[in-house]
Amino acid sequence: MGKVIAENENWRIRQAEGDNYALTCAKGHFTFYIKGENEKLVFYNMLKSVEAKMKEVAFITFGGWFALWLTAEDVAFLLANLPMTDAEKQASINAEIVDEKITIQ
């Protein structure tokens, strides 16, 4: 499905049509999908919030339906490689970040 945008020993980011992405975790052998610009901005904002607060590991939940453990290296890789336009980055700076969904370990 889709072209591989970036990958490392832990993650593979693939782009489907438009702003749809598949993020596959090699260690857990699971894939989750980001569908459209809104979900991509929410995910990016969550990563930026985690990056600012974490030391080693963060536990992130998404509405009680999905959760991730991310290392600092995971966060850096995903932020560096998730395709974001300058306009999207600016929109994310202005967006509200919901911190109660993040547990920093």
C-alpha positions in Angstrom: 0.0 0.0 0.0 1.4 3.3 -1.1 5.0 4.5 -1.4 7.4 4.3 1.5 8.3 7.9 2.6 10.7 6.9 5.4 11.7 4.0 7.6 14.1 3.1 10.3 14.5 0.0 12.5 11.3 0.9 14.4 8.9 2.6 12.0 7.8 2.8 8.3 5.8 5.7 7.0 3.9 5.1 3.8 1.7 7.5 1.9 -1.5 6.4 0.3 -3.7 8.8 -1.7 -3.5 12.5 -0.8 -3.0 13.1 2.9 -3.5 9.5 4.0 -0.7 7.7 5.7 0.1 4.3 7.2 2.5 4.2 10.1 3.8 0.7 10.8 5.7 -0.3 14.0 8.2 -3.0 13.4 8.4 -4.1 17.0 4.7 -4.5 17.6 3.9 -5.5 14.1 0.9 -3.2 13.8 -0.1 -0.4 11.5 -2.3 2.6 12.2 -3.6 5.0 9.7 -3.8 8.8 9.5 -6.7 9.8 7.3 -6.7 13.3 6.0 -5.2 16.6 7.0 -7.1 17.0 10.2 -5.9 13.7 11.7 -2.4 14.4 10.5 -2.4 17.8 12.3 -3.7 16.3 15.5 -1.0 13.6 15.4 1.7 16.1 14.6 0.5 18.4 17.5 0.5 15.4 19.9 4.1 14.6 18.8 5.2 18.2 19.3 3.7 18.3 22.8 5.3 15.0 23.7 8.7 16.1 22.4 8.6 19.2 24.6 7.9 17.2 27.8 9.4 13.8 27.5 12.6 12.4 28.8 12.7 8.8 27.6 9.3 7.3 27.0 5.7 8.7 26.5 2.4 6.9 26.5 -0.1 8.5 24.2 -3.8 7.7 24.0 -6.2 8.6 21.2 -9.8 8.9 22.5 -9.5 5.7 24.5 -9.5 3.6 21.3 -5.8 3.4 20.6 -2.5 4.0 22.5 1.2 4.1 21.8 4.4 3.9 23.8 7.0 6.1 22.0 10.6 6.7 22.8 12.3 10.0 22.2 13.9 8.5 19.1 10.5 7.4 17.8 9.1 10.9 18.3 12.1 12.6 16.6 11.8 10.2 13.6 8.0 10.6 13.2 8.3 14.4 13.4 11.1 14.6 11.0 9.5 12.3 8.4 5.7 12.9 8.5 5.2 15.1 5.5 4.0 18.6 6.6 3.7 21.7 4.4 4.7 25.0 5.8 1.0 26.0 6.1 0.3 22.8 8.1 3.2 23.5 10.4 1.9 27.0 11.0 -1.6 25.7 11.6 -0.2 23.2 14.1 1.6 26.0 16.0 -1.8 27.8 16.4 -3.8 24.7 17.3 -4.8 23.7 20.9 -2.8 20.8 22.2 -4.7 18.4 24.5 -2.2 17.4 27.2 -4.5 15.2 29.3 -4.1 12.4 26.6 -0.3 12.2 27.2 1.4 10.4 30.0 5.1 11.1 30.2 7.2 8.3 31.8 
